[in-house]
Amino acid sequence: MARKQVLVIDDDPETSALVTAILSQTYEVDSAADGLQGIKLARSRLPSLIVCDIMMPRMGGKELLDAMSRDPALLGIPVITMSGWDLDASTKGVLQSFSNYRGHIRKPLNIDEVVSRARQALGEGGEPAPVAPIPTGPAVQKQRRILIAEDDAAMRKFLAASIGASHQITEAVDGRDAWAKLKQQPPDLLFLDLIMPGATGFELLREMHAHVETRSVPVIVVTALRIGSAESAVMVKDFPGVKMVLQKPVDAAAVRAAAESVLR
Protein backbone atom coordinates (compact mmCIF):
# COMPACT_ATOMS: atom_id res chain seq x y z
CA MET A 1 0.00 0.00 0.00
CA ALA A 2 1.32 3.44 -0.95
CA ARG A 3 2.25 5.64 1.99
CA LYS A 4 0.26 8.81 2.59
CA GLN A 5 1.92 12.08 1.62
CA VAL A 6 2.54 14.89 4.09
CA LEU A 7 3.71 18.39 3.19
CA VAL A 8 5.76 20.31 5.79
CA ILE A 9 5.91 24.10 5.30
CA ASP A 10 8.28 26.09 7.51
CA ASP A 11 10.89 28.76 6.82
CA ASP A 12 13.03 27.46 9.71
CA PRO A 13 15.21 24.67 8.25
CA GLU A 14 15.77 23.13 11.68
CA THR A 15 12.06 22.74 12.40
CA SER A 16 11.33 21.54 8.87
CA ALA A 17 14.08 18.91 9.10
CA LEU A 18 12.90 17.69 12.50
CA VAL A 19 9.22 17.37 11.49
CA THR A 20 10.29 15.64 8.28
CA ALA A 21 12.47 13.20 10.24
CA ILE A 22 9.62 12.41 12.64
CA LEU A 23 6.90 11.90 10.05
CA SER A 24 8.98 10.22 7.33
CA GLN A 25 9.05 7.06 9.43
CA THR A 26 5.38 6.56 8.50
CA TYR A 27 4.62 8.88 5.58
CA GLU A 28 6.14 10.24 2.39
CA VAL A 29 7.17 13.80 3.28
CA ASP A 30 7.82 16.82 1.08
CA SER A 31 8.87 20.24 2.39
CA ALA A 32 8.57 23.88 1.37
CA ALA A 33 10.19 27.01 2.82
CA ASP A 34 7.16 29.32 2.74
CA GLY A 35 3.45 29.39 2.01
CA LEU A 36 3.73 30.37 -1.65
CA GLN A 37 6.11 27.53 -2.41
CA GLY A 38 3.98 25.27 -0.24
CA ILE A 39 0.70 25.96 -2.00
CA LYS A 40 2.30 25.38 -5.40
CA LEU A 41 3.62 22.05 -4.15
CA ALA A 42 0.24 21.20 -2.62
CA ARG A 43 -1.50 21.78 -5.94
CA SER A 44 0.92 19.51 -7.77
CA ARG A 45 1.17 16.76 -5.11
CA LEU A 46 -2.25 16.93 -3.37
CA PRO A 47 -0.88 15.66 -0.03
CA SER A 48 -3.01 13.92 2.58
CA LEU A 49 -1.90 16.43 5.27
CA ILE A 50 -0.15 19.79 5.55
CA VAL A 51 1.85 20.81 8.64
CA CYS A 52 2.79 24.49 8.45
CA ASP A 53 4.23 27.35 10.44
CA ILE A 54 2.00 30.36 11.07
CA MET A 55 4.62 33.10 10.60
CA MET A 56 6.51 32.78 7.30
CA PRO A 57 7.74 35.21 4.62
CA ARG A 58 5.57 35.83 1.56
CA MET A 59 2.65 33.70 2.81
CA GLY A 60 2.01 32.57 6.38
CA GLY A 61 -0.19 29.81 7.74
CA LYS A 62 -3.38 31.87 7.97
CA GLU A 63 -2.96 33.14 4.42
CA LEU A 64 -2.29 29.58 3.26
CA LEU A 65 -5.53 28.34 4.82
CA ASP A 66 -7.40 31.23 3.22
CA ALA A 67 -5.98 30.43 -0.22
CA MET A 68 -6.82 26.74 0.23
CA SER A 69 -10.41 27.61 1.20
CA ARG A 70 -10.89 29.19 -2.24
CA ASP A 71 -9.38 26.25 -4.16
CA PRO A 72 -11.73 23.24 -4.51
CA ALA A 73 -8.75 20.93 -5.09
CA LEU A 74 -7.15 21.89 -1.75
CA LEU A 75 -10.17 22.58 0.43
CA GLY A 76 -10.35 19.06 1.83
CA ILE A 77 -6.69 18.73 2.81
CA PRO A 78 -6.33 18.90 6.63
CA VAL A 79 -3.87 21.45 8.02
CA ILE A 80 -2.00 21.51 11.34
CA THR A 81 -0.30 24.78 12.27
CA MET A 82 2.83 25.41 14.36
CA SER A 83 4.27 28.44 16.14
CA GLY A 84 6.56 29.37 19.02
CA TRP A 85 3.80 30.91 21.11
CA ASP A 86 0.31 30.17 22.41
CA LEU A 87 -2.46 31.32 20.08
CA ASP A 88 -4.44 34.37 21.19
CA ALA A 89 -8.23 34.25 20.96
CA SER A 90 -8.33 36.25 17.73
CA THR A 91 -5.83 34.05 15.88
CA LYS A 92 -7.46 30.89 17.20
CA GLY A 93 -10.85 32.11 15.99
CA VAL A 94 -9.51 32.84 12.51
CA LEU A 95 -7.88 29.42 12.23
CA GLN A 96 -10.95 27.58 13.51
CA SER A 97 -13.08 29.29 10.89
CA PHE A 98 -11.44 27.13 8.22
CA SER A 99 -13.10 23.75 7.82
CA ASN A 100 -9.83 21.92 7.15
CA TYR A 101 -7.98 23.28 10.20
CA ARG A 102 -7.02 20.40 12.52
CA GLY A 103 -5.22 22.02 15.42
CA HIS A 104 -2.04 23.70 16.54
CA ILE A 105 1.34 22.56 17.90
CA ARG A 106 3.53 24.86 19.95
CA LYS A 107 7.29 24.92 19.48
CA PRO A 108 9.64 23.59 20.74
CA LEU A 109 8.08 20.47 19.32
CA ASN A 110 7.15 17.39 21.28
CA ILE A 111 7.71 14.38 19.04
CA ASP A 112 4.81 12.34 20.42
CA GLU A 113 2.47 15.30 19.93
CA VAL A 114 3.55 15.71 16.30
CA VAL A 115 2.88 12.03 15.61
CA SER A 116 -0.42 12.05 17.52
CA ARG A 117 -1.73 15.18 15.82
CA ALA A 118 -0.80 13.84 12.39
CA ARG A 119 -2.55 10.55 13.05
CA GLN A 120 -5.66 12.32 14.31
CA ALA A 121 -5.78 14.62 11.28
CA LEU A 122 -5.42 11.63 8.96
CA GLY A 123 -8.14 9.67 10.75
CA GLU A 124 -5.74 7.09 12.12
CA GLY A 125 -6.46 7.57 15.81
CA GLY A 126 -4.70 9.74 18.34
CA GLU A 127 -2.46 7.43 20.35
CA PRO A 128 1.12 8.63 20.04
CA ALA A 129 3.26 6.35 17.93
CA PRO A 130 6.75 5.81 19.36
CA VAL A 131 9.67 6.99 17.30
CA ALA A 132 11.11 3.85 15.83
CA PRO A 133 14.77 3.01 16.33
CA ILE A 134 17.08 2.81 13.36
CA PRO A 135 16.26 -0.48 11.56
CA THR A 136 18.52 -3.35 12.55
CA GLY A 137 16.79 -6.37 10.99
CA PRO A 138 17.21 -8.10 7.64
CA ALA A 139 16.46 -4.88 5.74
CA VAL A 140 19.80 -3.50 6.90
CA GLN A 141 22.56 -5.22 4.95
CA LYS A 142 25.44 -4.02 7.09
CA GLN A 143 26.16 -2.27 10.34
CA ARG A 144 26.39 1.48 9.75
CA ARG A 145 29.47 3.44 10.76
CA ILE A 146 28.63 6.64 12.63
CA LEU A 147 31.18 9.24 13.74
CA ILE A 148 30.31 11.67 16.54
CA ALA A 149 32.45 14.83 16.58
CA GLU A 150 31.74 16.66 19.84
CA ASP A 151 34.11 18.14 22.44
CA ASP A 152 31.70 17.64 25.36
CA ALA A 153 32.17 14.09 26.66
CA ALA A 154 28.71 13.88 28.21
CA MET A 155 27.10 15.00 24.95
CA ARG A 156 29.09 12.42 22.98
CA LYS A 157 27.86 9.65 25.28
CA PHE A 158 24.29 10.96 25.07
CA LEU A 159 24.34 10.97 21.26
CA ALA A 160 25.86 7.49 21.14
CA ALA A 161 23.26 6.12 23.55
CA SER A 162 20.44 7.83 21.63
CA ILE A 163 21.53 6.33 18.31
CA GLY A 164 21.65 2.84 19.80
CA ALA A 165 24.11 0.00 20.08
CA SER A 166 23.27 -1.60 16.73
CA HIS A 167 25.75 0.58 14.86
CA GLN A 168 29.51 1.00 14.93
CA ILE A 169 30.01 4.33 16.67
CA THR A 170 33.33 6.19 16.80
CA GLU A 171 33.88 9.36 18.83
CA ALA A 172 36.07 12.37 18.05
CA VAL A 173 36.89 15.07 20.60
CA ASP A 174 37.36 17.97 18.15
CA GLY A 175 37.58 18.83 14.48
CA ARG A 176 41.18 17.68 14.05
CA ASP A 177 40.47 14.33 15.66
CA ALA A 178 37.36 13.97 13.49
CA TRP A 179 39.28 14.78 10.31
CA ALA A 180 41.90 12.14 11.12
CA LYS A 181 39.16 9.53 11.58
CA LEU A 182 37.30 10.69 8.45
CA LYS A 183 40.43 10.26 6.32
CA GLN A 184 41.11 6.84 7.81
CA GLN A 185 37.61 5.54 7.05
CA PRO A 186 34.72 7.79 5.91
CA PRO A 187 31.61 6.97 7.98
CA ASP A 188 28.04 6.47 6.79
CA LEU A 189 26.97 9.43 8.93
CA LEU A 190 28.66 12.22 10.88
CA PHE A 191 27.09 13.94 13.90
CA LEU A 192 28.92 17.28 14.14
CA ASP A 193 29.15 20.02 16.74
CA LEU A 194 30.08 23.39 15.25
CA ILE A 195 31.99 25.00 18.12
CA MET A 196 34.96 22.85 19.18
CA PRO A 197 38.58 23.52 20.17
CA GLY A 198 41.40 22.70 17.78
CA ALA A 199 39.30 22.89 14.65
CA THR A 200 35.68 23.98 14.53
CA GLY A 201 32.84 22.17 12.82
CA PHE A 202 32.86 24.85 10.12
CA GLU A 203 36.54 24.21 9.41
CA LEU A 204 35.90 20.47 9.27
CA LEU A 205 33.06 20.98 6.79
CA ARG A 206 35.37 23.02 4.54
CA GLU A 207 38.04 20.31 4.69
CA MET A 208 35.48 17.60 3.94
CA HIS A 209 34.11 19.56 1.00
CA ALA A 210 37.60 20.00 -0.45
CA HIS A 211 38.26 16.25 -0.63
CA VAL A 212 36.26 14.00 -2.93
CA GLU A 213 36.46 11.01 -0.56
CA THR A 214 34.67 12.88 2.24
CA ARG A 215 32.51 15.33 0.29
CA SER A 216 29.53 12.99 0.13
CA VAL A 217 29.51 11.95 3.81
CA PRO A 218 26.08 12.95 5.20
CA VAL A 219 26.23 15.27 8.19
CA ILE A 220 23.77 16.03 10.99
CA VAL A 221 24.80 19.21 12.78
CA VAL A 222 24.01 19.30 16.51
CA THR A 223 24.69 22.75 17.90
CA ALA A 224 23.75 25.36 20.47
CA LEU A 225 24.21 28.07 17.82
CA ARG A 226 21.12 29.60 16.29
CA ILE A 227 21.46 28.42 12.71
CA GLY A 228 19.03 31.12 11.71
CA SER A 229 21.84 33.66 12.10
CA ALA A 230 23.14 34.96 8.78
CA GLU A 231 26.71 33.63 9.09
CA SER A 232 25.77 30.14 10.21
CA ALA A 233 22.95 29.81 7.69
CA VAL A 234 25.23 30.75 4.81
CA MET A 235 28.04 28.43 5.93
CA VAL A 236 25.80 25.43 6.46
CA LYS A 237 23.97 26.03 3.18
CA ASP A 238 27.29 26.00 1.34
CA PHE A 239 27.90 22.35 2.26
CA PRO A 240 25.50 19.89 0.56
CA GLY A 241 26.64 17.14 2.93
CA VAL A 242 24.69 18.82 5.74
CA LYS A 243 21.34 17.03 5.73
CA MET A 244 19.87 18.29 8.98
CA VAL A 245 20.46 20.67 11.88
CA LEU A 246 19.39 19.84 15.44
CA GLN A 247 19.32 22.59 18.02
CA LYS A 248 20.68 21.86 21.50
CA PRO A 249 19.21 20.86 23.87
CA VAL A 250 17.96 17.89 21.87
CA ASP A 251 16.17 14.78 23.10
CA ALA A 252 17.04 11.17 22.35
CA ALA A 253 13.99 10.56 20.17
CA ALA A 254 14.92 13.49 17.90
CA VAL A 255 18.45 12.12 17.52
CA ARG A 256 17.14 8.64 16.59
CA ALA A 257 14.58 10.08 14.17
CA ALA A 258 17.19 12.25 12.47
CA ALA A 259 19.65 9.37 12.12
CA GLU A 260 17.01 7.07 10.64
CA SER A 261 15.89 9.71 8.17
CA VAL A 262 19.43 10.30 6.87
CA LEU A 263 20.49 6.63 6.85
CA ARG A 264 17.36 5.43 5.07
N, C-alpha and C positions, 0 to 999 in steps of 0.2 A: 504494500500500500504506500502511495506517495505521501511524503511528509507534508504537513501544512506549512504554508509560508508566512513568515512574520517580517514586517518591515520596522526597523528601528530608526528613528529620526532624532538626532541630537547633534548640536554643534560642538559639544565637548567630546573629543576623541576618546578620552578615558572612559566616560560613561557609556558611550556607544560600544566600545570594545568589551566592556564588562557585561552589558546586557546581551550583546551578541554571544559572548562566551557561555553565559548562563542558558540562554534559550536554544542555542544551536545543538545542545545535547538531545533535544526532542524535535526541533523544527528546523526547516530551511530558513535562514535568516539573511536578509539584505539590509543595507544601511544607507542612510542619506544624511548630509550635514546640515540641512535646513529644510523648512517646510516646502519651499518651491521645488527643490530637487526631490523631496519626498513625494509630493503629490504627482509629479511626472512619473516617478518610479511606480507609485501606486496604480496609476492608470495603465501602465504597461504590464505590471505583474499581477494586479488584483490580489493582494495578499489576504490571508484569512484574519490577520490582526495587525494593527499598527500601534507601536509604543513610541510616544513622542514627548519631547521636552516642551514646556510651555513657552519659555523665552528663548527665541532663536532669531538670528538676523534674517531679513527679507520676509519671512513668514513664520510666525510662531504657532503654537499649538491651537489657540483659539481660532486664529485665522484659517488654519488647516481644516479644523472641524467645520467652519463656516463654508469653505470652498467645497468640502465633501458633501455638505447638505444640499448643495445645488447641482450635484453631479449624480444622476441616477445610477451610474456604474459603481460609484464609491459609497453611496449612502448607507449601504448595509454592512460595511466593514467596521467592526468594533474598534474603538480607540481607547487606549489607556494613556493618561498623561503623567508626566514627571516634573518635579521642580525641587528646588532646595529650600522651600518654605511651605508652611501650612497655607492652604487656600483661604482667602477671605470670603465672606458671604457673597459678595458681588461676583467674584470670579467663579465660585462654586455654582452659583445660579446660572451664569452664562454657559458653563460647561454642561450642566445637567439639562439644559434646554435642547441639547442635541440628542437625537434618539439613539445614536450609535456610541455615545460616551459610556465607558464601562469602568470609570473610577480613576483614582489618582494615587501615585506612589511618591513619597517624599524621599529626597536624597539626604544623606548617603543611603544607598540602596541596601535593602535586606534581601539576600538571595532567595530565601524561602517565600518572601512576599511577592517578588517578581514572578516566580514560578506559579504560585497560587493564583495571582491575579490573571496571568496569561491563561491558565487552565479554566478559570471561571469565565473569562471573556469568550473562550472558544467552546464553552459548553462541555468541558471535560471534568467538571467537579472542582472543588476548591481546596482539597487537601494538598498541602505543600509536597512537592516531589523532591526527594533529596538530590543534591548534586552528585552525580555519579563519579566514581573515581576513574582515573585514566584506565582504559581497557587493558586487561592483562591476560585474557583468554586466548583461544586459538586464532582470533582475528588479528592479534598482534604477532608478527612473524619473528620479531627479535626484541630483546630488551633495549629500551631507548637510553641513550647517553645524555645526561643533563648536567650542565655546568652552572654552578651558582657563584657569581662574582659579587661579593658583599663583604665589607670590612667589619661589620658588626657580627661577632660570633653567634650571639643569641638569635639574630635575624637569619643567619645562614642555617642554623639548626631548625628554626621554625619553618623556613621554606622547604628544607629537605623533608621534614616530617609531614608537611602539608601535601607535598607531591606524592609521597608514599614510597614504600620499600621495594616496589616491583620494578624500579628502574635503577640504572647505574648512575649514581650521583657523585659528582666530584665538586669540591669546594675550592674557591680561590679567594684570597684575603684582600686583593686589590687588583687594579687594572694590569699591572705588570705580571703578576702571578697568573691572572686569567689569560693574558696573551701567550705566555709560555705554554699553558695547557691547551689553548686553542691551536697553536702551531703543532703541538705534539699529536693531537688527535681532535679534529673538529667535532663538536658534539651535535646531537640532533636538536638541541634547544639550549639557549643561554638565558638564565635569569640574571639581570644586570642592574646593580645600583649605579647611580650616576655620580655621586659624590664620594670618592674614595681617595685615600692617600696614595702616593707613588704615581699612579696614573688614574685619571678619572674615567668614568664610564664614557664620557664624550670622546676622550682621547682613544679609548679602546675601540669605539665604533668607527672612528676615522681609520685606525690601523686595520681593522677587519675589512672595511670597504676598499682599502687600497690593495688587498691581496685576494686573488681570485679563489683561493682555497677556503677562505673564511667569509667571503662576501655574501654567500647564500645561507649562512647559519641563521636560523630564525631567533629573534631576540624578544624577550618580554622584559621591559623596563619596570623595575620596582623602586620607587623613589619617594622621598618626602618633598621634592621640589614640586611646585605647581607648574605642570607642563603647559598650562595655558599661557604662561609668560612668553613674550615674543622670542627671546633668545632660545629657550628650551624647545619651543614649538618648531622653530626653524631648523634647529640642529637635529631633532629627532626625525622630522619630515625628510631630511636630506638622506636618511639611511633606510633603504627599502627593507633591510633585514628586520627592522623594528616592527613587530606585528601587533604589539599591544603595550599599553602603559597602565600600570596599577599604582594607585596612590597610597602611600603609607599613611596611617596604619591600614593593613589589609588583613582580611580573615582567611582562614585555611580553605574554606569552600571556594572563595574567589581565586585563590592560587591554583587549586585543582581544576576548576572550570577553565581558567585561562590556559593551563598546560594542555588539557585535553583538546581545546579548540585549536591550538597551534599544531599539536602533534597529529591531529586527525588526518 
